[in-house]
């Protein structure tokens, strides 16, 4: 592949363009974005060689990467029917997206890099965003896997339905819990004073709630059943802790130790993968 078009130059698309430019400077990068200011900035920074507001700018690309909110994929995919390019995406849910692609006649290689941050837009983009991240693909594709490795990520093939079930538990539920915790704290009559005391723990717990609402709403809309099942498990765990609290049960400490041990095991395994 010689030419890569990135559709959507926000956090994820902008970061990918930066990472590819650094890792594979021989590639010709094309930027597509509806926002003219974003396009101008991408050109001024020499991030892309060609830029345009619609998919016509990507007509010459060997690879088209859709880095747009998940619900926007439904309208974009039909416009790629018959394209000679390899098409992939960065959306956080896969099963519905793959269904839209099949209906549009696009042989999409679904993708989801497991990384991000609460900031959005090209200004938040970072060439190091993908370093050490797992990058899910819905099928093996050597050309795409080579680019993923070039930007520092680790490709992993998962079926779309399996992906959605797994990320519902470790990602999607997390931002709903973060939002609920923030709303419960700020909705208290004590919040004006309590807010002055909030520090690192509050900041860590509410980081995800600071993310882009449109993005989160699209994720929830396209993975409702799996997120609901994950929320059921969370609510059961919370109820278990509450029962121990209400009864002043000393075994509450055992549950907290169980949680700490689980976190340490995950950290150890994650450090080895990195």
N, C-alpha and C positions, 0 to 999 in steps of 0.2 A: 504494500500500500504506500502510495506516494502523497495522497491528498486526503486530509481528514477535515470534515466539517463538524463543528460543534454548534448545535442548535440550543441556544440559551446560554448566555454568558454571565450567569449569576455566580454564586459561590461554587457550586460543583462544576459547572461548565467552564467557568473562568479558571478555576484551579487546574482542571484537566488540560486546558490549553497551555497554561503556564508550565505544567509538568512535562507535557509533550515537547514544547519548544525547547526546554532545557535538556531533556533526555534524548530527543530525536530531532535535532536541528535541521536535518535534511528534509523533513516533512513540510509540505505546504499546508498551512492551517487556514481554514475558512471559518469565519464567525457569523452566526445568524442570531439576530435578536430584534425584538419589536421596538426596543428603546433606542432612539437615535443617539442619545448621549452615551449610552453604553458602547454602541458601535464606534463612535468617534474616539472614545477613550481607548478601546481595544486597538484601533489603528494607530493612534498617537503613540501608544506604548510599544508598537511593533509586535503586539501579541499575536495578531493574525495578519495574513497577507492580503486577504480579501474579506469584505464584510458586506452584509446586506440584511434587509428587514424581513425577508421571507425565504422559503425553501428554494427559490430559483437560484439563489447564490450558491447552493450546495450541489447544483446539477453535475458538476465535474468531479465530485468527491468519490474516492474509493471506499471511504468509511463515513457514515453519518452517525453521530452520537446525539441522541435526544436527551438534553439536560434541562428538561422543563418540568413544571409541576405535573403530578401524575394525571390529573383530570384533563390537562391540555393534550395528553398523548392521544386521546380518543379522536380529536379533530385533526391532529397532525399525521397520524399513520396512514389514513386513506390517500393523502397527497404524496406518499412515497411508494404507492403501488406501481410496480413495473420498473422501479429504480434498479440500476445495475450495481449500486453500491451495497456493501455490507451494512446492515442497520443494527444498532444496539441502542440501549437507553441506560439511564442512571436512576430510574424510579425506585421508590422504596417498597412498592408492592409489585408482584409479578403475575399472579394468575389472571386477573382481569385484563391487565395490559397485554398478556400473550393472547387472550381471547380477542381483544380489539385488533391486534395485528393479524391474526388468522382471518378474521372477518374482512379485513382490508386487503388481504392477499399479500401481506408483507412477511417475509421469513425473518422475523426479528430474533436476534440473539439477546434475550433479556439479560440485563445486567443491573447490579446493585452494589456499589462500593460501600462497605460498612464503615463509614466515617462521616464527619460533618461537624458543624458547630452551629450555635444559635444565630450568629450573624448571617446576613444575606447580601447579595449583590456582588458586583465585580470588585468593589473596594475591599471586600472581605476575602477575596480569593487568595490562595496560598499554594505555591508549587509543591510544598511538602505535605499537603493534606492527605495524600494517599499512602505515604510512607508506612509500611508495616501493616496496612489494612487488608482484611479479607475482601475480595471482590467476587461476588457471586455471579455466575453465568448460568443460564438455563440449559445450555448444551456446550460441549467442547467446541472451540473454534481457535485453532492455533494462531492465526494472524492476530486475533484480538487478545489472546493470552500473552502474546509477545509484547504488545503495547502495554498491557496491564503490568507485566513484570518490569518493563522499562521505567514506569513511573513509581516503582517501589512497592506495589501491592502484590497480593498473592491470590491468583485465580482459584476459584472453587466452584465446581459444577453441582447444582442442586435443581431438582424439579421445582417448577414454579409453586405448586401447592405446598411442598415441603418448606420451601423458603418462607412463604407467607406465614405458615404455622410457627416456625422457629423465631422469626423476627417479631412476631406479635408478642411473644413472651419476653424477649430480651431488648426490644427497642420501642415498639409502638405503645405498649402499655406504660412504659416508663414516662413518656411525656404526658399521658393522661393523668397518671399519678402525681407527677410534678405540678401540673396545672391545678388539680384538686387540692393538693397541699397548700399551694399559694393562695387559692381562693379562700380556703378555710382560715388561713392566718390573717389575710388582709380584710376578711369579712368580720372579724372579731371587733367588738367595741374597744378592745384594748390595743388595737393595731397601732394607733398613733404613737403610743409609748413603746409598744413592743418592737415596732419597726426601728427604733433607735438602738435596740439591743441586738437586732438580727446581725449575724456575722457569717463566718465561713460555712457553718453547717446549713444555714438558711440559703446561702448563695449556691452551695452545691446542690441542694435539693430542688431549687427552683430554676436552675440553669436552663433546662429543657423548656420550661414554660415561657421563656423569653424568645423561643423560636417563631418562625413565620406561621401565623395561623392558617393561611391559605394552604400551605404545604401540608400541615398536620391534618386539616379537614379532609383533604384529598386522600391522604393515606388511610384515615379512618373509614372513609366512604368506600374504599376499594378493598378493605380487609376486615369488614365488620364482624363476621362470624368468628374469625380466629382471635381478634382482639377481645371480643366478648368472653370467649373461653379463657383467655389469659387473665382478664379482669376477675372472672369467677375464682380462679386460683388465688389471685391476690387478696380478694375479699375474704376467702376462707382463711388464709394465713393471718390477715389482720384480725379477724374474729377470734382466732385461736389466741393471739397475743392479748386481745381485750379480755377474754375469759380469765386468763391468768392474772391480769391486772385487777379485774373486779374482785377476784377471790383472794387477792394478796398471796397468790400461790408462789412459793419460792422457786418453783420450776420455771418461772419466767426467765430466770438467769440462764437456765439450760438452753432455752430457745434462743436467747441472745448469743450464747456461745456457739450454738449450732449455726447461726447465721454468720458469725465471724469466721468460723472454720470454713464454711462454704465460700465466703469471699476470698479467703487466703488461698484455697485450692484453685479457684478461678484465676487469681492473680499469678500464681506459680505457673499454671498451664499457659496463660497468656504470655508471660515473660519468655517461656521456652519457645513458643511459636514465633515471637518477635525476633 
